[in-house]
Amino acid sequence: MAGKRTITIIGGGVIGLTAARALVGAGHDVTLIERREDVGQEASFANGGQLSYRYVSPLADAGVVRDALGWLLHPHAPISLRLRADPGQWRWLLGFILACNRQTNRTNAAILLDLALAGQAELRRWRHAGLDDFLWRRPGKLVLYRESSKFRRAARAIADPDRQRALSPAECMAVEPVFAGLQSRIAGGIFSPEDEVADCALFCVAMRKSLAAQPGFRLVRGEAALAPGSGGRCALAVNGRPFETDLIVLAAGIASRVLAHPLGIDLPLYGLKGYSLTTRPRPGTLPAVSVTDYDNRVVYAGLGDRLRIAAMVDIGAEDTTPDPRRLAALRALVAQTLPGAFDRGEDAPWAGLRPATPTGVPVIARSRYDNLLFNVGHGALGFTLSVGSALRLTDIVAGADARAIG
């Protein structure tokens, strides 16, 4: 697969755009197909804003199933489950349960950490080359633990004390004073000073503008469709018309599952519905540091003068309409945790389907079709893993990996 290629990427979210940037940088001619009016309009639009390079542990972990069973009894729990007569959901859940053990979590977390750190270094190069205007900062990330056992386990898992350190409750408040009201309710925290924040939707727009200046790139708005072709290849159509290209990269988030279905490929993806609120809090309430309330699975990221609050996983939801009950529960929790967050009355709600694999490890691989590759399944870590995944994909295109799935 070495040499210059014409490559078509399906999906104009953060995964598709970063893949386009990396592939154009490797000398390929790239066409990006996006069905919406602009890039970054679906799962990338109002995500948590955290680039959590040092905190990429998959959702599947020891104890999660036990916790989830308890959460099912509480309507305001961080994770909700709506079982459906859907074999795909049951297969995904079985794979998730099998991945909920400490050894599997550690193995998969190491894979994600490699992707994340490679992406962090490459994004630094992109920014130095002029990529800007997406509210990027490096304030560090503070993960607050309310339960002592979870804090102790997280502290024991620190592998690099120079880049992560365990803090007492008082030290946590010194790092981020706006959460001072939590001091008596937390066991401690883990601070990662090199983690970053940025606005993912603005990042997507910045990527589009940067790519538009490249002679090897074009953006096409339309509906893509895949079908079995001849000679071990699949066929691509855009808006109902054949579209010729050397290689196809499927990076369309949860829609990738439907797009791959005519090929006889059942991608191990499920849409985990997540929520966010974007506010302009009163002065003195906006956190300088990126913060995660671990036990409630709520993240806080300051983006300019706005605060992005993201939370919750709804397993079994089939659309992106925000559930008023879930939003009310999130607002109530935030009001207790960070008084003043909603004082200005601005509260833009959003919900999106995060395309997740059971293990939390994205599918970045060739398919059984010679001209089709996958870059899907990043779950809630799409922004964090996007650039590293793009580098991995570029290596595969260059022939560095001959494995195939599907």
Secondary structure, DSSP 8 states (H G I E B T S, - for coil): --S--EEEEE--SHHHHHHHHHHHHTT-EEEEEE-SSSSS-STTTT---EE-TT----S--TTHHHHHHHHTT-TT-SEEE---S-HHHHHHHHHHHHH-SHHHHHHHHHHHHHHHHHHHHHHHHHHHTT---S--B---EEEEESSHHHHHHHHHT-S-TTT-EEE-HHHHHHH-GGGGGGGGG--EEEEETT-EE--HHHHHHHHHHHHHTSTTEEEEES-EEEEE-STT-EEEEETTEE---SEEEE--TTHHHHHHGGGT-----EEEEEEEEEE---TT-S-SSEEEEGGGTEEEEEETTEEEEEEEEEET--S----HHHHHHHHHHHHHHSTTTTTT---EEEEEEEEE-SSS--EEEEESSTTEEEEE-BGGGHHHHHHHHHHHHHHHHTTS---EE-
